[in-house]
Amino acid sequence: MKGIVFVKFNEFIEELWGDDFWDTLLNEAELPSEGIYTSVGTYDDQELFTLIQLVVEKKGISSKDAQFAFGKWVFKELYNVAPAGAHDFKDVFEFLHAVQNFIHVEVKKLNPDALLPEFEFLSETANTLSFNYLSPRKLCFFCEGIVHGLAEHTGQQVTVSQPECEHEGDSRCVLEVVKI
């Protein structure tokens, strides 16, 4: 996983619970990287999952809630470093299409080794967009949070549900975004 995710997770944790809590996580996690992250580095995915699990245990929240909160928070951070042209999309659905068809394409040009999720769009009406979230990391709840962060950014209100989820035994994760 690219280091920017770890750097932003660090900032997220420190903003919510302070430097001491971040240090506690790093001390208990015993990570191969020792928690020394750079935005351009690449780190084992398991390090993020270990950190999230420690947050879950220490704060008494679910993994789903932890991933969702981080996703919602990190949207604005990723938006700020998005490729030129990404800021042209003002609608939630347009932006989600742009993630697949423009933003991730541009990211891959800069970071060919980046393993990015893919969106397979299934159906769309004026108010509903359904897509298959494809990622070996299975961070669908993180994606839900990002969609909510995106909606906040655009000033649109949405609901996001998962009629199918790998964490619930389904063969895929399908996210349904409804503008309300």
ABEGO torsion letter per residue (X at the ends): XBAAAAAAAAAAAAAAAEAAAAAAAAAAAGBAAGGBBBAABBBBAAAAAAAAAAAAAAAGBBAAAAAAAAAAAAAAAAAAABBBGAAABABAAAAAAAAAAAAAAAAAAABAABBBBBBBBABBBAABBBBBBBBAAGAAAAAAAAAAAAAAAAGBBBBBBBABBAAAGBABBBBBBBBX
